[in-house]
Amino acid sequence: VVVTVLDYDKIGKNDAIGKVFIGLNSTGTEQRHWSDTLANPRRPIAQWHALKPEEDIDAELSKK
């Protein structure tokens, strides 16, 4: 799952602030969040994540 956070502009375009990748091939807290979610399918698992630059996530995903 890739979550992209955008700013909102009434005039102009909405720009990406950052991204976070949560899934099987993620690392760190993102991997732990994914594992916790799969281990508890009927329970919501809330977790804060730091956004990463869009280019870093896109590069990471292109390797896989």
N, C-alpha and C positions, 0 to 999 in steps of 0.2 A: 504494500500500500504506500503510495507516495502522496503526501499532503503538501499542497502548495498554498502559501499564504500570500494574498494580494492586498495592496492598498486600494482604497476606493477613491476614484476621482470623478466628479460630476462632469468636468470638462477635461478632455484628454483621455489617455488610456490608463488602465489599472496596471501597475507594475508589481512584479513579484518581489516580495520582501525576503522570502527564503523558503526552503523545503525541508521536509523530514521524510526519511524512508524507513518504514516499519515492515519487517517481513522475515522470511526464512534466511535470506542472505545478508541481513543487516548485522550491525555490531553494537556492542555496548548496551546502553539503556534501551535502545530501540529493539534489540534482539530479546532482551529480558521482558519487555512489554509484550512482544509477539508471543513468547513462550507462555507467559502468564495468561494471556487471552485464550490461547489454545487449550491450556490446562483447565480453564474455568469457562466453558462455552456459554453458560447461561447467566454469568455474573459480569456486570460492567467493570472494567478495569481502567481506572483513571490514572494518567501519568503525564507529567509535564515533559516536554522535549524542547531542547534548544534548536532553533532553526539554523540550517546550514546554507551557505551560498548555493544558488541554483546550479551553478556550473559544477560544483563538487558532487552533488547528488547525481546530475546527469552523467558525469564521468564515471562515477561508481557503478551506475546501472548499465552503462555501455560495456563495461568489463565482463558482465555476467551473461 
